[in-house]
Amino acid sequence: MRIGELATRSGVSVRALRYYEEQGLLEANRSGSGQRHYRESAADRVQLIQMLYAAGLTSRTIADLLPCVDAQVSTPESRARLTAERNRIDEQIAALTRTRDRLDAVIALTEDPAGCTYRD
């Protein structure tokens, strides 16, 4: 598929797809006229990349881990790195949960109209 179709299927901009390619995260074959052509599996790859970015991984970390994903094997180093990333995400989730709980407490306090007024 061509880059525009991949962008549509994956919900990612053409510019982002070009960036992923520059970073070595996504591969494209070139036609004789230089057009990018991607495999059908590229949409799934883009979704994985998006998920990893959303989790806070850097393009360097993603590039280092994708060969293990592709080969469906891992090394002690890649497992350690994945575990460290998972632990970092767990810490973020815990911090967000604490923030949500504090917001819930503020909401509960301000549900009494006499307790607080909001001003723009």
N, CA, C and O atoms as CSV, one atom per row, in Angstrom:
chain,resi,resn,atom,element,x,y,z
A,1,MET,N,N,0.846,-1.180,0.000
A,1,MET,CA,C,0.000,0.000,0.000
A,1,MET,C,C,0.885,1.236,0.000
A,1,MET,O,O,2.025,1.202,0.463
A,2,ARG,N,N,0.348,2.315,-0.521
A,2,ARG,CA,C,1.094,3.560,-0.589
A,2,ARG,C,C,0.946,4.331,0.715
A,2,ARG,O,O,0.103,4.004,1.551
A,3,ILE,N,N,1.767,5.351,0.877
A,3,ILE,CA,C,1.865,6.062,2.146
A,3,ILE,C,C,0.548,6.724,2.548
A,3,ILE,O,O,0.198,6.735,3.728
A,4,GLY,N,N,-0.183,7.274,1.580
A,4,GLY,CA,C,-1.463,7.915,1.903
A,4,GLY,C,C,-2.477,6.927,2.438
A,4,GLY,O,O,-3.230,7.230,3.363
A,5,GLU,N,N,-2.492,5.740,1.847
A,5,GLU,CA,C,-3.416,4.704,2.313
A,5,GLU,C,C,-3.042,4.229,3.707
A,5,GLU,O,O,-3.914,4.014,4.549
A,6,LEU,N,N,-1.742,4.064,3.956
A,6,LEU,CA,C,-1.297,3.665,5.293
A,6,LEU,C,C,-1.657,4.735,6.316
A,6,LEU,O,O,-2.077,4.419,7.430
A,7,ALA,N,N,-1.496,5.983,5.944
A,7,ALA,CA,C,-1.856,7.079,6.851
A,7,ALA,C,C,-3.342,7.020,7.191
A,7,ALA,O,O,-3.723,7.183,8.350
A,8,THR,N,N,-4.169,6.790,6.196
A,8,THR,CA,C,-5.616,6.703,6.414
A,8,THR,C,C,-5.962,5.506,7.287
A,8,THR,O,O,-6.722,5.631,8.247
A,9,ARG,N,N,-5.409,4.352,6.956
A,9,ARG,CA,C,-5.711,3.128,7.721
A,9,ARG,C,C,-5.270,3.213,9.173
A,9,ARG,O,O,-5.961,2.733,10.071
A,10,SER,N,N,-4.126,3.821,9.394
A,10,SER,CA,C,-3.569,3.841,10.747
A,10,SER,C,C,-3.951,5.081,11.541
A,10,SER,O,O,-3.749,5.127,12.754
A,11,GLY,N,N,-4.501,6.088,10.865
A,11,GLY,CA,C,-4.874,7.315,11.568
A,11,GLY,C,C,-3.673,8.160,11.958
A,11,GLY,O,O,-3.736,8.940,12.907
A,12,VAL,N,N,-2.585,8.001,11.226
A,12,VAL,CA,C,-1.347,8.717,11.506
A,12,VAL,C,C,-1.016,9.565,10.284
A,12,VAL,O,O,-1.309,9.168,9.156
A,13,SER,N,N,-0.423,10.705,10.495
A,13,SER,CA,C,-0.107,11.584,9.367
A,13,SER,C,C,1.004,11.006,8.505
A,13,SER,O,O,1.812,10.195,8.955
A,14,VAL,N,N,1.020,11.442,7.266
A,14,VAL,CA,C,2.081,11.050,6.342
A,14,VAL,C,C,3.429,11.490,6.904
A,14,VAL,O,O,4.421,10.769,6.809
A,15,ARG,N,N,3.447,12.658,7.477
A,15,ARG,CA,C,4.687,13.175,8.073
A,15,ARG,C,C,5.199,12.249,9.168
A,15,ARG,O,O,6.399,11.985,9.244
A,16,ALA,N,N,4.293,11.749,10.023
A,16,ALA,CA,C,4.688,10.818,11.086
A,16,ALA,C,C,5.246,9.531,10.489
A,16,ALA,O,O,6.234,8.990,10.986
A,17,LEU,N,N,4.617,9.042,9.426
A,17,LEU,CA,C,5.092,7.814,8.794
A,17,LEU,C,C,6.501,8.004,8.231
A,17,LEU,O,O,7.345,7.113,8.336
A,18,ARG,N,N,6.741,9.151,7.644
A,18,ARG,CA,C,8.089,9.436,7.132
A,18,ARG,C,C,9.092,9.487,8.284
A,18,ARG,O,O,10.214,8.995,8.160
A,19,TYR,N,N,8.684,10.081,9.395
A,19,TYR,CA,C,9.545,10.142,10.579
A,19,TYR,C,C,9.854,8.737,11.082
A,19,TYR,O,O,11.004,8.426,11.390
A,20,TYR,N,N,8.828,7.882,11.166
A,20,TYR,CA,C,9.053,6.502,11.616
A,20,TYR,C,C,10.059,5.805,10.713
A,20,TYR,O,O,10.912,5.051,11.182
A,21,GLU,N,N,9.955,6.059,9.435
A,21,GLU,CA,C,10.891,5.457,8.485
A,21,GLU,C,C,12.304,5.983,8.723
A,21,GLU,O,O,13.260,5.208,8.729
A,22,GLU,N,N,12.441,7.299,8.920
A,22,GLU,CA,C,13.757,7.898,9.188
A,22,GLU,C,C,14.386,7.318,10.446
A,22,GLU,O,O,15.604,7.152,10.517
A,23,GLN,N,N,13.553,7.009,11.443
A,23,GLN,CA,C,14.037,6.478,12.713
A,23,GLN,C,C,14.298,4.972,12.669
A,23,GLN,O,O,14.754,4.392,13.654
A,24,GLY,N,N,14.011,4.341,11.535
A,24,GLY,CA,C,14.225,2.908,11.402
A,24,GLY,C,C,13.132,2.067,12.043
A,24,GLY,O,O,13.333,0.882,12.308
A,25,LEU,N,N,11.975,2.674,12.296
A,25,LEU,CA,C,10.872,1.965,12.939
A,25,LEU,C,C,9.938,1.306,11.930
A,25,LEU,O,O,9.202,0.378,12.267
A,26,LEU,N,N,9.972,1.782,10.711
A,26,LEU,CA,C,9.046,1.334,9.678
A,26,LEU,C,C,9.809,1.238,8.369
A,26,LEU,O,O,10.614,2.112,8.045
A,27,GLU,N,N,9.557,0.182,7.622
A,27,GLU,CA,C,10.251,-0.010,6.344
A,27,GLU,C,C,9.295,0.159,5.177
A,27,GLU,O,O,8.133,-0.241,5.234
A,28,ALA,N,N,9.811,0.756,4.127
A,28,ALA,CA,C,9.046,0.890,2.887
A,28,ALA,C,C,9.935,0.470,1.731
A,28,ALA,O,O,11.140,0.719,1.735
A,29,ASN,N,N,9.334,-0.162,0.754
A,29,ASN,CA,C,10.028,-0.434,-0.501
A,29,ASN,C,C,9.741,0.747,-1.413
A,29,ASN,O,O,8.691,1.382,-1.314
A,30,ARG,N,N,10.671,1.032,-2.289
A,30,ARG,CA,C,10.496,2.145,-3.228
A,30,ARG,C,C,10.222,1.608,-4.626
A,30,ARG,O,O,10.852,0.656,-5.087
A,31,SER,N,N,9.265,2.246,-5.279
A,31,SER,CA,C,8.987,1.903,-6.676
A,31,SER,C,C,10.051,2.556,-7.546
A,31,SER,O,O,10.881,3.324,-7.060
A,32,GLY,N,N,10.019,2.245,-8.830
A,32,GLY,CA,C,10.964,2.846,-9.766
A,32,GLY,C,C,10.877,4.361,-9.786
A,32,GLY,O,O,11.866,5.044,-10.052
A,33,SER,N,N,9.676,4.893,-9.501
A,33,SER,CA,C,9.499,6.348,-9.487
A,33,SER,C,C,9.735,6.941,-8.095
A,33,SER,O,O,9.551,8.141,-7.889
A,34,GLY,N,N,10.145,6.090,-7.135
A,34,GLY,CA,C,10.479,6.594,-5.807
A,34,GLY,C,C,9.340,6.598,-4.809
A,34,GLY,O,O,9.520,7.044,-3.675
A,35,GLN,N,N,8.167,6.110,-5.203
A,35,GLN,CA,C,7.039,6.089,-4.275
A,35,GLN,C,C,7.248,5.005,-3.222
A,35,GLN,O,O,7.770,3.927,-3.508
A,36,ARG,N,N,6.823,5.321,-1.987
A,36,ARG,CA,C,6.907,4.348,-0.905
A,36,ARG,C,C,5.765,3.350,-1.024
A,36,ARG,O,O,4.623,3.711,-1.312
A,37,HIS,N,N,6.106,2.082,-0.793
A,37,HIS,CA,C,5.100,1.024,-0.747
A,37,HIS,C,C,5.337,0.211,0.514
A,37,HIS,O,O,6.456,-0.220,0.794
A,38,TYR,N,N,4.265,0.009,1.269
A,38,TYR,CA,C,4.343,-0.694,2.544
A,38,TYR,C,C,3.609,-2.025,2.467
A,38,TYR,O,O,2.664,-2.184,1.694
A,39,ARG,N,N,4.055,-2.975,3.279
A,39,ARG,CA,C,3.365,-4.258,3.394
A,39,ARG,C,C,2.033,-4.049,4.092
A,39,ARG,O,O,1.827,-3.036,4.760
A,40,GLU,N,N,1.140,-4.997,3.939
A,40,GLU,CA,C,-0.169,-4.933,4.608
A,40,GLU,C,C,-0.012,-4.888,6.128
A,40,GLU,O,O,-0.829,-4.281,6.820
A,41,SER,N,N,1.025,-5.524,6.642
A,41,SER,CA,C,1.247,-5.570,8.095
A,41,SER,C,C,1.720,-4.230,8.662
A,41,SER,O,O,1.818,-4.074,9.879
A,42,ALA,N,N,2.012,-3.266,7.793
A,42,ALA,CA,C,2.528,-1.978,8.255
A,42,ALA,C,C,1.537,-1.243,9.147
A,42,ALA,O,O,1.954,-0.538,10.067
A,43,ALA,N,N,0.246,-1.386,8.904
A,43,ALA,CA,C,-0.754,-0.702,9.740
A,43,ALA,C,C,-0.678,-1.209,11.182
A,43,ALA,O,O,-0.780,-0.425,12.125
A,44,ASP,N,N,-0.501,-2.517,11.348
A,44,ASP,CA,C,-0.343,-3.064,12.698
A,44,ASP,C,C,0.944,-2.555,13.338
A,44,ASP,O,O,0.978,-2.255,14.532
A,45,ARG,N,N,1.994,-2.462,12.538
A,45,ARG,CA,C,3.278,-1.965,13.039
A,45,ARG,C,C,3.132,-0.519,13.515
A,45,ARG,O,O,3.658,-0.153,14.566
A,46,VAL,N,N,2.423,0.297,12.747
A,46,VAL,CA,C,2.224,1.698,13.120
A,46,VAL,C,C,1.421,1.787,14.418
A,46,VAL,O,O,1.726,2.618,15.274
A,47,GLN,N,N,0.420,0.958,14.569
A,47,GLN,CA,C,-0.359,0.954,15.813
A,47,GLN,C,C,0.517,0.593,17.005
A,47,GLN,O,O,0.393,1.198,18.070
A,48,LEU,N,N,1.402,-0.389,16.834
A,48,LEU,CA,C,2.326,-0.750,17.905
A,48,LEU,C,C,3.248,0.416,18.241
A,48,LEU,O,O,3.457,0.730,19.413
A,49,ILE,N,N,3.796,1.053,17.220
A,49,ILE,CA,C,4.673,2.204,17.439
A,49,ILE,C,C,3.928,3.297,18.191
A,49,ILE,O,O,4.457,3.870,19.143
A,50,GLN,N,N,2.707,3.587,17.767
A,50,GLN,CA,C,1.894,4.608,18.431
A,50,GLN,C,C,1.662,4.256,19.904
A,50,GLN,O,O,1.755,5.119,20.778
A,51,MET,N,N,1.362,2.988,20.168
A,51,MET,CA,C,1.124,2.544,21.534
A,51,MET,C,C,2.384,2.722,22.390
A,51,MET,O,O,2.306,3.174,23.532
A,52,LEU,N,N,3.523,2.369,21.838
A,52,LEU,CA,C,4.776,2.495,22.581
A,52,LEU,C,C,5.130,3.960,22.822
A,52,LEU,O,O,5.606,4.313,23.901
A,53,TYR,N,N,4.901,4.812,21.828
A,53,TYR,CA,C,5.109,6.254,22.040
A,53,TYR,C,C,4.174,6.775,23.130
A,53,TYR,O,O,4.594,7.533,24.004
A,54,ALA,N,N,2.918,6.371,23.074
A,54,ALA,CA,C,1.943,6.833,24.072
A,54,ALA,C,C,2.337,6.387,25.475
A,54,ALA,O,O,2.017,7.058,26.457
A,55,ALA,N,N,3.024,5.266,25.569
A,55,ALA,CA,C,3.479,4.768,26.866
A,55,ALA,C,C,4.738,5.481,27.338
A,55,ALA,O,O,5.212,5.242,28.449
A,56,GLY,N,N,5.282,6.358,26.495
A,56,GLY,CA,C,6.425,7.154,26.905
A,56,GLY,C,C,7.773,6.642,26.443
A,56,GLY,O,O,8.802,7.183,26.849
A,57,LEU,N,N,7.801,5.612,25.604
A,57,LEU,CA,C,9.073,5.120,25.100
A,57,LEU,C,C,9.603,6.073,24.034
A,57,LEU,O,O,8.833,6.680,23.290
A,58,THR,N,N,10.905,6.194,23.971
A,58,THR,CA,C,11.524,7.047,22.959
A,58,THR,C,C,11.673,6.272,21.653
A,58,THR,O,O,11.587,5.044,21.635
A,59,SER,N,N,11.897,6.997,20.570
A,59,SER,CA,C,12.083,6.321,19.288
A,59,SER,C,C,13.319,5.433,19.332
A,59,SER,O,O,13.345,4.378,18.697
A,60,ARG,N,N,14.329,5.842,20.063
A,60,ARG,CA,C,15.552,5.020,20.198
A,60,ARG,C,C,15.233,3.698,20.901
A,60,ARG,O,O,15.666,2.635,20.457
A,61,THR,N,N,14.480,3.767,21.992
A,61,THR,CA,C,14.112,2.560,22.724
A,61,THR,C,C,13.251,1.657,21.853
A,61,THR,O,O,13.448,0.442,21.820
A,62,ILE,N,N,12.296,2.255,21.149
A,62,ILE,CA,C,11.422,1.474,20.270
A,62,ILE,C,C,12.260,0.796,19.189
A,62,ILE,O,O,12.071,-0.388,18.909
A,63,ALA,N,N,13.177,1.534,18.585
A,63,ALA,CA,C,14.026,0.967,17.538
A,63,ALA,C,C,14.874,-0.190,18.077
A,63,ALA,O,O,15.111,-1.170,17.371
A,64,ASP,N,N,15.319,-0.076,19.302
A,64,ASP,CA,C,16.119,-1.143,19.903
A,64,ASP,C,C,15.283,-2.391,20.187
A,64,ASP,O,O,15.790,-3.511,20.121
A,65,LEU,N,N,14.005,-2.195,20.501
A,65,LEU,CA,C,13.156,-3.320,20.895
A,65,LEU,C,C,12.433,-3.992,19.732
A,65,LEU,O,O,12.095,-5.173,19.820
A,66,LEU,N,N,12.193,-3.272,18.658
A,66,LEU,CA,C,11.426,-3.836,17.548
A,66,LEU,C,C,12.032,-5.091,16.919
A,66,LEU,O,O,11.277,-5.983,16.533
A,67,PRO,N,N,13.354,-5.202,16.798
A,67,PRO,CA,C,13.892,-6.456,16.249
A,67,PRO,C,C,13.497,-7.682,17.092
A,67,PRO,O,O,13.254,-8.759,16.549
A,68,CYS,N,N,13.437,-7.509,18.404
A,68,CYS,CA,C,13.008,-8.617,19.269
A,68,CYS,C,C,11.530,-8.918,19.054
A,68,CYS,O,O,11.121,-10.079,19.062
A,69,VAL,N,N,10.738,-7.880,18.864
A,69,VAL,CA,C,9.315,-8.063,18.587
A,69,VAL,C,C,9.150,-8.798,17.262
A,69,VAL,O,O,8.366,-9.741,17.160
A,70,ASP,N,N,9.886,-8.364,16.259
A,70,ASP,CA,C,9.794,-8.978,14.932
A,70,ASP,C,C,10.203,-10.452,14.956
A,70,ASP,O,O,9.558,-11.291,14.327
A,71,ALA,N,N,11.271,-10.759,15.680
A,71,ALA,CA,C,11.776,-12.130,15.746
A,71,ALA,C,C,10.996,-12.973,16.758
A,71,ALA,O,O,11.148,-14.194,16.805
A,72,GLN,N,N,10.178,-12.327,17.551
A,72,GLN,CA,C,9.408,-12.979,18.616
A,72,GLN,C,C,10.319,-13.728,19.584
A,72,GLN,O,O,9.999,-14.816,20.064
A,73,VAL,N,N,11.449,-13.112,19.849
A,73,VAL,CA,C,12.384,-13.622,20.846
A,73,VAL,C,C,12.902,-12.434,21.643
A,73,VAL,O,O,12.798,-11.285,21.214
A,74,SER,N,N,13.453,-12.725,22.791
A,74,SER,CA,C,14.038,-11.643,23.560
A,74,SER,C,C,15.362,-12.108,24.153
A,74,SER,O,O,15.634,-13.301,24.294
A,75,THR,N,N,16.146,-11.141,24.482
A,75,THR,CA,C,17.430,-11.390,25.125
A,75,THR,C,C,17.298,-10.958,26.583
A,75,THR,O,O,16.342,-10.262,26.927
A,76,PRO,N,N,18.217,-11.344,27.433
A,76,PRO,CA,C,18.167,-10.838,28.811
A,76,PRO,C,C,18.157,-9.308,28.856
A,76,PRO,O,O,17.490,-8.707,29.699
A,77,GLU,N,N,18.901,-8.691,27.945
A,77,GLU,CA,C,18.950,-7.227,27.912
A,77,GLU,C,C,17.610,-6.627,27.516
A,77,GLU,O,O,17.149,-5.662,28.127
A,78,SER,N,N,16.981,-7.205,26.484
A,78,SER,CA,C,15.694,-6.649,26.047
A,78,SER,C,C,14.618,-6.892,27.103
A,78,SER,O,O,13.761,-6.033,27.314
A,79,ARG,N,N,14.648,-8.046,27.769
A,79,ARG,CA,C,13.677,-8.300,28.845
A,79,ARG,C,C,13.876,-7.320,29.981
A,79,ARG,O,O,12.906,-6.819,30.550
A,80,ALA,N,N,15.141,-7.041,30.320
A,80,ALA,CA,C,15.418,-6.077,31.387
A,80,ALA,C,C,14.919,-4.690,31.001
A,80,ALA,O,O,14.352,-3.974,31.827
A,81,ARG,N,N,15.130,-4.321,29.755
A,81,ARG,CA,C,14.674,-3.003,29.293
A,81,ARG,C,C,13.151,-2.915,29.288
A,81,ARG,O,O,12.576,-1.911,29.711
A,82,LEU,N,N,12.501,-3.979,28.804
A,82,LEU,CA,C,11.036,-4.012,28.810
A,82,LEU,C,C,10.490,-3.973,30.239
A,82,LEU,O,O,9.497,-3.297,30.509
A,83,THR,N,N,11.127,-4.684,31.133
A,83,THR,CA,C,10.704,-4.682,32.537
A,83,THR,C,C,10.867,-3.294,33.140
A,83,THR,O,O,9.999,-2.824,33.875
A,84,ALA,N,N,11.973,-2.644,32.831
A,84,ALA,CA,C,12.185,-1.283,33.341
A,84,ALA,C,C,11.124,-0.333,32.804
A,84,ALA,O,O,10.613,0.507,33.544
A,85,GLU,N,N,10.788,-0.459,31.526
A,85,GLU,CA,C,9.743,0.396,30.939
A,85,GLU,C,C,8.392,0.104,31.584
A,85,GLU,O,O,7.635,1.024,31.893
A,86,ARG,N,N,8.091,-1.176,31.784
A,86,ARG,CA,C,6.830,-1.533,32.438
A,86,ARG,C,C,6.773,-0.961,33.846
A,86,ARG,O,O,5.731,-0.457,34.265
A,87,ASN,N,N,7.882,-1.031,34.584
A,87,ASN,CA,C,7.918,-0.473,35.939
A,87,ASN,C,C,7.715,1.041,35.916
A,87,ASN,O,O,7.033,1.597,36.778
A,88,ARG,N,N,8.307,1.698,34.930
A,88,ARG,CA,C,8.126,3.154,34.800
A,88,ARG,C,C,6.658,3.480,34.529
A,88,ARG,O,O,6.112,4.428,35.092
A,89,ILE,N,N,6.031,2.693,33.668
A,89,ILE,CA,C,4.614,2.901,33.368
A,89,ILE,C,C,3.764,2.645,34.611
A,89,ILE,O,O,2.821,3.388,34.880
A,90,ASP,N,N,4.094,1.597,35.370
A,90,ASP,CA,C,3.368,1.319,36.617
A,90,ASP,C,C,3.457,2.504,37.577
A,90,ASP,O,O,2.475,2.857,38.231
A,91,GLU,N,N,4.639,3.116,37.658
A,91,GLU,CA,C,4.816,4.292,38.516
A,91,GLU,C,C,3.960,5.457,38.023
A,91,GLU,O,O,3.367,6.179,38.824
A,92,GLN,N,N,3.899,5.636,36.707
A,92,GLN,CA,C,3.053,6.695,36.148
A,92,GLN,C,C,1.589,6.437,36.456
A,92,GLN,O,O,0.852,7.359,36.807
A,93,ILE,N,N,1.168,5.197,36.327
A,93,ILE,CA,C,-0.225,4.847,36.623
A,93,ILE,C,C,-0.535,5.139,38.086
A,93,ILE,O,O,-1.590,5.690,38.400
A,94,ALA,N,N,0.376,4.773,38.978
A,94,ALA,CA,C,0.165,5.029,40.402
A,94,ALA,C,C,0.068,6.530,40.683
A,94,ALA,O,O,-0.779,6.968,41.462
A,95,ALA,N,N,0.935,7.311,40.047
A,95,ALA,CA,C,0.894,8.766,40.242
A,95,ALA,C,C,-0.404,9.344,39.693
A,95,ALA,O,O,-1.008,10.211,40.324
A,96,LEU,N,N,-0.839,8.878,38.529
A,96,LEU,CA,C,-2.103,9.355,37.963
A,96,LEU,C,C,-3.294,8.953,38.835
A,96,LEU,O,O,-4.246,9.719,38.987
A,97,THR,N,N,-3.235,7.767,39.397
A,97,THR,CA,C,-4.311,7.321,40.289
A,97,THR,C,C,-4.373,8.214,41.522
A,97,THR,O,O,-5.459,8.595,41.958
A,98,ARG,N,N,-3.215,8.550,42.087
A,98,ARG,CA,C,-3.199,9.464,43.242
A,98,ARG,C,C,-3.772,10.828,42.869
A,98,ARG,O,O,-4.529,11.422,43.638
A,99,THR,N,N,-3.411,11.317,41.692
A,99,THR,CA,C,-3.933,12.608,41.230
A,99,THR,C,C,-5.442,12.535,41.054
A,99,THR,O,O,-6.159,13.444,41.472
A,100,ARG,N,N,-5.933,11.464,40.438
A,100,ARG,CA,C,-7.376,11.297,40.270
A,100,ARG,C,C,-8.079,11.247,41.611
A,100,ARG,O,O,-9.144,11.842,41.771
A,101,ASP,N,N,-7.501,10.546,42.582
A,101,ASP,CA,C,-8.108,10.454,43.909
A,101,ASP,C,C,-8.171,11.822,44.586
A,101,ASP,O,O,-9.149,12.139,45.264
A,102,ARG,N,N,-7.139,12.619,44.404
A,102,ARG,CA,C,-7.167,13.981,44.976
A,102,ARG,C,C,-8.229,14.841,44.295
A,102,ARG,O,O,-8.935,15.608,44.949
A,103,LEU,N,N,-8.330,14.705,42.984
A,103,LEU,CA,C,-9.377,15.438,42.267
A,103,LEU,C,C,-10.764,15.003,42.731
A,103,LEU,O,O,-11.654,15.837,42.894
A,104,ASP,N,N,-10.949,13.706,42.944
A,104,ASP,CA,C,-12.229,13.209,43.463
A,104,ASP,C,C,-12.537,13.830,44.812
A,104,ASP,O,O,-13.682,14.185,45.090
A,105,ALA,N,N,-11.515,13.962,45.653
A,105,ALA,CA,C,-11.718,14.567,46.978
A,105,ALA,C,C,-12.117,16.036,46.838
A,105,ALA,O,O,-12.996,16.514,47.555
A,106,VAL,N,N,-11.473,16.745,45.920
A,106,VAL,CA,C,-11.823,18.158,45.700
A,106,VAL,C,C,-13.238,18.257,45.152
A,106,VAL,O,O,-14.012,19.116,45.574
A,107,ILE,N,N,-13.573,17.390,44.226
A,107,ILE,CA,C,-14.931,17.384,43.669
A,107,ILE,C,C,-15.950,17.148,44.765
A,107,ILE,O,O,-16.974,17.828,44.821
A,108,ALA,N,N,-15.678,16.191,45.633
A,108,ALA,CA,C,-16.606,15.891,46.732
A,108,ALA,C,C,-16.751,17.089,47.656
A,108,ALA,O,O,-17.855,17.373,48.122
A,109,LEU,N,N,-15.664,17.798,47.929
A,109,LEU,CA,C,-15.717,18.973,48.794
A,109,LEU,C,C,-16.514,20.106,48.162
A,109,LEU,O,O,-17.195,20.864,48.853
A,110,THR,N,N,-16.422,20.210,46.857
A,110,THR,CA,C,-17.055,21.347,46.182
A,110,THR,C,C,-18.463,21.042,45.709
A,110,THR,O,O,-19.107,21.895,45.097
A,111,GLU,N,N,-18.956,19.835,45.981
A,111,GLU,CA,C,-20.330,19.527,45.591
A,111,GLU,C,C,-21.346,20.294,46.425
A,111,GLU,O,O,-22.488,20.475,46.002
A,112,ASP,N,N,-20.938,20.744,47.604
A,112,ASP,CA,C,-21.801,21.562,48.449
A,112,ASP,C,C,-21.734,22.980,47.911
A,112,ASP,O,O,-20.679,23.611,47.975
A,113,PRO,N,N,-22.856,23.502,47.373
A,113,PRO,CA,C,-22.839,24.840,46.769
A,113,PRO,C,C,-22.360,25.933,47.713
A,113,PRO,O,O,-21.829,26.950,47.265
A,114,ALA,N,N,-22.539,25.737,49.000
A,114,ALA,CA,C,-22.110,26.750,49.956
A,114,ALA,C,C,-20.612,26.667,50.211
A,114,ALA,O,O,-20.018,27.608,50.737
A,115,GLY,N,N,-20.005,25.561,49.847
A,115,GLY,CA,C,-18.599,25.343,50.174
A,115,GLY,C,C,-17.618,26.051,49.264
A,115,GLY,O,O,-16.525,26.410,49.703
A,116,CYS,N,N,-17.976,26.261,48.019
A,116,CYS,CA,C,-17.006,26.811,47.083
A,116,CYS,C,C,-17.748,27.390,45.886
A,116,CYS,O,O,-18.749,26.830,45.440
A,117,THR,N,N,-17.264,28.496,45.375
A,117,THR,CA,C,-17.807,29.029,44.125
A,117,THR,C,C,-16.682,29.104,43.114
A,117,THR,O,O,-15.539,29.410,43.451
A,118,TYR,N,N,-17.021,28.825,41.889
A,118,TYR,CA,C,-16.051,28.835,40.805
A,118,TYR,C,C,-16.149,30.162,40.081
A,118,TYR,O,O,-17.240,30.631,39.760
A,119,ARG,N,N,-15.013,30.754,39.833
A,119,ARG,CA,C,-14.958,32.020,39.103
A,119,ARG,C,C,-14.112,31.849,37.865
A,119,ARG,O,O,-13.054,31.221,37.908
A,120,ASP,N,N,-14.576,32.407,36.757
A,120,ASP,CA,C,-13.800,32.357,35.503
A,120,ASP,C,C,-12.671,33.342,35.539
A,120,ASP,O,O,-11.910,33.445,34.577
